[in-house]
Amino acid sequence: MELKSLLLDIKDRIATITINRPKALNAINKDVMSELDYLFSEGGLEFKSLSGIIITGSGDKAFIAGADITEFTDLDEKTGYDKSKAGHDVFNKIENCSVPVLAAINGFSLGGGNELAMACHIRICSDNAKFGQPEVNLGLTPGYGGTQRLIQYLGKGRAMQLLLTGDMIDAHEALNYGLVTHVTTLEELPLTALKILTKISRKGPEAIARTISCVNAYFDKGSDGYEMEMKSFGEALASAESTEGVQAFIEKRRPVFRK
Ligand code: CO8
């Protein structure tokens, strides 16, 4: 698939996906969503050859200022539901990706943009970043998981306040609330993102994938995360990856998990 609204750069096993609509503050339109869907589906990114994925926005003003509001005028109840569901499906693929996905938030992270960031496994931001779910200003509710995922990071009280007021919070509040784990300058944001993913790339890739699944299971009402953890531990223990990891510890050397 030819990418029109996303830029893709792959270096040293780390893919950087840049939402590239700076004039519309990188708002998620049909193209952005279908291109993200393509990248995170079979036949898109080759996850086996990757150790991390960064999602960021083009320019120095916005990560993503929401879904593209200009596309809302043609929607009705049925197509609105369908569009919301399509977005949920894509963001679920990102959340369940076997390779860690990090949102490098370089400015406004609003509405559907913040919902995308929350579907990623790790969020870091620049000090100019602003976060919010302003859908109520438009007489709308979040439609890409905001009511469900914001609670996971902020707790019900803070999430409810942000969702009901449509207020924005700044980078430091987001750090205090646990929505992001690092605040850096805009200039240092890409390097900080790379450092985190490079550190993870030295760990066992199967262990990383299993850990992501177990953590996600906690939030999946249909899964028993404790049971999954026990099963995962047994499988990990029987794997060639853990044989190498344990042997390397005993031999006092760095493990070689990837050829
Ligand atoms: N959609 C489309 N265009 C946008 C969006 C957006 N979400 N945000 C900004 N733009 C455009 C502006 O229209 C403007 O375009 P132009 O230059 O052609 O007039 C350009 O980007 C620059 O924006 P501003 O001039 O407004 O820049 P400011 O610095 O003055 O303000 C803000 C920046 C505060 C970010 C402001 O642009 C704003 O409030 N944007 C809208 C934010 C918003 O409400 N986001 C939530 C959208 S709803 C949503 O995300 C729901 C997700 C679920 C969808 C479910 C399926 C339907």
Residues whose N, C-alpha, C, O or C-beta is under 5 A from the ligand:
A	BS01	CO8	K23 A24 L25 A27 A65 G66 A67 D68 I69 T70 G80 K83 S84 F108 L110 G111 G112 P134 P142 G143 Y144
